[in-house]
Amino acid sequence: MYPFVDNRTLSYPETIAYWKDYLKDLNMNCIKYLEIGSLHGGSLLTFHNMFGPNVESTCIDPFSNCDYYHEYYNEHETNYEIYKANTEQLGNKNVLV
């Protein structure tokens, strides 16, 4: 199990639980998971915990302010630090681009 390292971590496990229904018939020997917008890495850790050691993930998040998108404005540096603290335990099972 991969615990949340930072207590400020936001996670939405109820939005991930339904994936078990869709993935039950797939080859569970290797799951490649792409996450766009990772925030604190909470949902990413939940996914890894739910589907076990054969998950490899790639996350896409610029962790920077963007015109016309004001959610988390000026919070990106903090969000990135929380993301790093939470996800370093995944080692090479996760890549941030």
Rosetta constraint file for C-alpha pairs under 8 A:
AtomPair CA 1 CA 49 HARMONIC 5.53 0.50
AtomPair CA 2 CA 45 HARMONIC 6.14 0.50
AtomPair CA 2 CA 46 HARMONIC 7.94 0.50
AtomPair CA 2 CA 48 HARMONIC 7.61 0.50
AtomPair CA 2 CA 49 HARMONIC 6.33 0.50
AtomPair CA 2 CA 89 HARMONIC 7.23 0.50
AtomPair CA 2 CA 90 HARMONIC 7.76 0.50
AtomPair CA 3 CA 45 HARMONIC 7.44 0.50
AtomPair CA 3 CA 86 HARMONIC 7.72 0.50
AtomPair CA 4 CA 9 HARMONIC 6.74 0.50
AtomPair CA 4 CA 42 HARMONIC 6.82 0.50
AtomPair CA 4 CA 45 HARMONIC 7.55 0.50
AtomPair CA 4 CA 86 HARMONIC 5.70 0.50
AtomPair CA 5 CA 9 HARMONIC 7.99 0.50
AtomPair CA 5 CA 85 HARMONIC 6.23 0.50
AtomPair CA 5 CA 86 HARMONIC 5.05 0.50
AtomPair CA 6 CA 82 HARMONIC 6.20 0.50
AtomPair CA 6 CA 85 HARMONIC 6.87 0.50
AtomPair CA 6 CA 86 HARMONIC 6.56 0.50
AtomPair CA 8 CA 82 HARMONIC 7.76 0.50
AtomPair CA 9 CA 40 HARMONIC 5.57 0.50
AtomPair CA 9 CA 41 HARMONIC 7.57 0.50
AtomPair CA 9 CA 42 HARMONIC 6.00 0.50
AtomPair CA 9 CA 82 HARMONIC 7.12 0.50
AtomPair CA 10 CA 39 HARMONIC 7.91 0.50
AtomPair CA 10 CA 40 HARMONIC 6.39 0.50
AtomPair CA 10 CA 42 HARMONIC 5.77 0.50
AtomPair CA 10 CA 43 HARMONIC 7.88 0.50
AtomPair CA 11 CA 40 HARMONIC 7.97 0.50
AtomPair CA 11 CA 41 HARMONIC 7.79 0.50
AtomPair CA 11 CA 42 HARMONIC 4.50 0.50
AtomPair CA 11 CA 43 HARMONIC 5.09 0.50
AtomPair CA 11 CA 46 HARMONIC 7.69 0.50
AtomPair CA 12 CA 16 HARMONIC 7.10 0.50
AtomPair CA 12 CA 42 HARMONIC 7.50 0.50
AtomPair CA 12 CA 43 HARMONIC 6.01 0.50
AtomPair CA 13 CA 17 HARMONIC 6.20 0.50
AtomPair CA 13 CA 43 HARMONIC 6.54 0.50
AtomPair CA 13 CA 46 HARMONIC 6.37 0.50
AtomPair CA 14 CA 18 HARMONIC 7.48 0.50
AtomPair CA 16 CA 20 HARMONIC 7.96 0.50
AtomPair CA 16 CA 43 HARMONIC 7.42 0.50
AtomPair CA 16 CA 46 HARMONIC 7.61 0.50
AtomPair CA 16 CA 47 HARMONIC 6.76 0.50
AtomPair CA 18 CA 22 HARMONIC 7.20 0.50
AtomPair CA 19 CA 23 HARMONIC 6.05 0.50
AtomPair CA 20 CA 24 HARMONIC 5.79 0.50
AtomPair CA 27 CA 31 HARMONIC 7.80 0.50
AtomPair CA 28 CA 51 HARMONIC 7.97 0.50
AtomPair CA 28 CA 54 HARMONIC 7.11 0.50
AtomPair CA 29 CA 54 HARMONIC 5.79 0.50
AtomPair CA 30 CA 54 HARMONIC 4.93 0.50
AtomPair CA 30 CA 55 HARMONIC 5.97 0.50
AtomPair CA 30 CA 56 HARMONIC 7.34 0.50
AtomPair CA 31 CA 54 HARMONIC 6.11 0.50
AtomPair CA 31 CA 55 HARMONIC 4.71 0.50
AtomPair CA 31 CA 56 HARMONIC 6.13 0.50
AtomPair CA 32 CA 55 HARMONIC 5.94 0.50
AtomPair CA 32 CA 56 HARMONIC 4.89 0.50
AtomPair CA 32 CA 57 HARMONIC 5.65 0.50
AtomPair CA 32 CA 58 HARMONIC 7.83 0.50
AtomPair CA 33 CA 55 HARMONIC 6.96 0.50
AtomPair CA 33 CA 56 HARMONIC 6.13 0.50
AtomPair CA 33 CA 57 HARMONIC 4.54 0.50
AtomPair CA 33 CA 58 HARMONIC 6.32 0.50
AtomPair CA 34 CA 57 HARMONIC 5.75 0.50
AtomPair CA 34 CA 58 HARMONIC 4.96 0.50
AtomPair CA 34 CA 59 HARMONIC 5.91 0.50
AtomPair CA 34 CA 60 HARMONIC 7.84 0.50
AtomPair CA 35 CA 44 HARMONIC 7.47 0.50
AtomPair CA 35 CA 57 HARMONIC 7.47 0.50
AtomPair CA 35 CA 58 HARMONIC 6.30 0.50
AtomPair CA 35 CA 59 HARMONIC 4.75 0.50
AtomPair CA 35 CA 60 HARMONIC 6.25 0.50
AtomPair CA 36 CA 59 HARMONIC 5.85 0.50
AtomPair CA 36 CA 60 HARMONIC 4.77 0.50
AtomPair CA 36 CA 61 HARMONIC 6.24 0.50
AtomPair CA 37 CA 59 HARMONIC 7.16 0.50
AtomPair CA 37 CA 60 HARMONIC 5.91 0.50
AtomPair CA 37 CA 61 HARMONIC 4.89 0.50
AtomPair CA 38 CA 42 HARMONIC 7.85 0.50
AtomPair CA 38 CA 43 HARMONIC 7.58 0.50
AtomPair CA 38 CA 44 HARMONIC 7.29 0.50
AtomPair CA 38 CA 59 HARMONIC 6.40 0.50
AtomPair CA 38 CA 60 HARMONIC 6.94 0.50
AtomPair CA 38 CA 61 HARMONIC 6.00 0.50
AtomPair CA 38 CA 83 HARMONIC 7.64 0.50
AtomPair CA 39 CA 61 HARMONIC 7.61 0.50
AtomPair CA 39 CA 63 HARMONIC 7.84 0.50
AtomPair CA 39 CA 79 HARMONIC 5.90 0.50
AtomPair CA 39 CA 80 HARMONIC 7.20 0.50
AtomPair CA 39 CA 83 HARMONIC 6.57 0.50
AtomPair CA 40 CA 79 HARMONIC 5.69 0.50
AtomPair CA 40 CA 80 HARMONIC 6.91 0.50
AtomPair CA 40 CA 82 HARMONIC 5.43 0.50
AtomPair CA 40 CA 83 HARMONIC 4.17 0.50
AtomPair CA 40 CA 84 HARMONIC 7.96 0.50
AtomPair CA 40 CA 86 HARMONIC 7.20 0.50
AtomPair CA 41 CA 45 HARMONIC 6.21 0.50
AtomPair CA 41 CA 82 HARMONIC 7.83 0.50
AtomPair CA 41 CA 83 HARMONIC 5.07 0.50
AtomPair CA 41 CA 86 HARMONIC 6.33 0.50
AtomPair CA 41 CA 87 HARMONIC 6.43 0.50
AtomPair CA 42 CA 46 HARMONIC 6.23 0.50
AtomPair CA 42 CA 86 HARMONIC 7.56 0.50
AtomPair CA 43 CA 47 HARMONIC 6.12 0.50
AtomPair CA 44 CA 48 HARMONIC 6.31 0.50
AtomPair CA 45 CA 49 HARMONIC 6.04 0.50
AtomPair CA 45 CA 86 HARMONIC 7.91 0.50
AtomPair CA 45 CA 87 HARMONIC 7.38 0.50
AtomPair CA 46 CA 50 HARMONIC 6.00 0.50
AtomPair CA 47 CA 51 HARMONIC 6.18 0.50
AtomPair CA 48 CA 52 HARMONIC 5.71 0.50
AtomPair CA 48 CA 53 HARMONIC 7.10 0.50
AtomPair CA 48 CA 55 HARMONIC 6.04 0.50
AtomPair CA 49 CA 53 HARMONIC 7.94 0.50
AtomPair CA 51 CA 55 HARMONIC 6.75 0.50
AtomPair CA 55 CA 93 HARMONIC 6.94 0.50
AtomPair CA 56 CA 93 HARMONIC 4.80 0.50
AtomPair CA 56 CA 94 HARMONIC 5.91 0.50
AtomPair CA 57 CA 93 HARMONIC 6.17 0.50
AtomPair CA 57 CA 94 HARMONIC 4.62 0.50
AtomPair CA 57 CA 95 HARMONIC 6.34 0.50
AtomPair CA 58 CA 94 HARMONIC 5.60 0.50
AtomPair CA 58 CA 95 HARMONIC 4.71 0.50
AtomPair CA 58 CA 96 HARMONIC 5.82 0.50
AtomPair CA 58 CA 97 HARMONIC 7.24 0.50
AtomPair CA 59 CA 94 HARMONIC 7.43 0.50
AtomPair CA 59 CA 95 HARMONIC 6.14 0.50
AtomPair CA 59 CA 96 HARMONIC 4.72 0.50
AtomPair CA 59 CA 97 HARMONIC 6.12 0.50
AtomPair CA 60 CA 96 HARMONIC 5.96 0.50
AtomPair CA 60 CA 97 HARMONIC 5.09 0.50
AtomPair CA 61 CA 96 HARMONIC 7.45 0.50
AtomPair CA 61 CA 97 HARMONIC 6.90 0.50
AtomPair CA 62 CA 97 HARMONIC 7.83 0.50
AtomPair CA 63 CA 76 HARMONIC 4.87 0.50
AtomPair CA 63 CA 77 HARMONIC 6.78 0.50
AtomPair CA 63 CA 79 HARMONIC 7.28 0.50
AtomPair CA 63 CA 80 HARMONIC 6.17 0.50
AtomPair CA 64 CA 74 HARMONIC 7.85 0.50
AtomPair CA 64 CA 76 HARMONIC 5.51 0.50
AtomPair CA 64 CA 77 HARMONIC 7.58 0.50
AtomPair CA 65 CA 69 HARMONIC 7.46 0.50
AtomPair CA 65 CA 70 HARMONIC 7.43 0.50
AtomPair CA 65 CA 73 HARMONIC 5.88 0.50
AtomPair CA 65 CA 74 HARMONIC 6.61 0.50
AtomPair CA 65 CA 76 HARMONIC 7.12 0.50
AtomPair CA 66 CA 70 HARMONIC 7.25 0.50
AtomPair CA 69 CA 73 HARMONIC 7.82 0.50
AtomPair CA 72 CA 76 HARMONIC 6.56 0.50
AtomPair CA 75 CA 79 HARMONIC 6.14 0.50
AtomPair CA 76 CA 80 HARMONIC 5.93 0.50
AtomPair CA 77 CA 81 HARMONIC 6.30 0.50
AtomPair CA 78 CA 82 HARMONIC 6.29 0.50
AtomPair CA 79 CA 83 HARMONIC 6.06 0.50
AtomPair CA 80 CA 84 HARMONIC 6.11 0.50
AtomPair CA 81 CA 85 HARMONIC 6.20 0.50
AtomPair CA 82 CA 86 HARMONIC 6.15 0.50
AtomPair CA 83 CA 87 HARMONIC 6.01 0.50
AtomPair CA 84 CA 88 HARMONIC 5.77 0.50
AtomPair CA 85 CA 89 HARMONIC 7.98 0.50
AtomPair CA 87 CA 91 HARMONIC 7.51 0.50
AtomPair CA 87 CA 94 HARMONIC 7.61 0.50
AtomPair CA 90 CA 94 HARMONIC 6.05 0.50
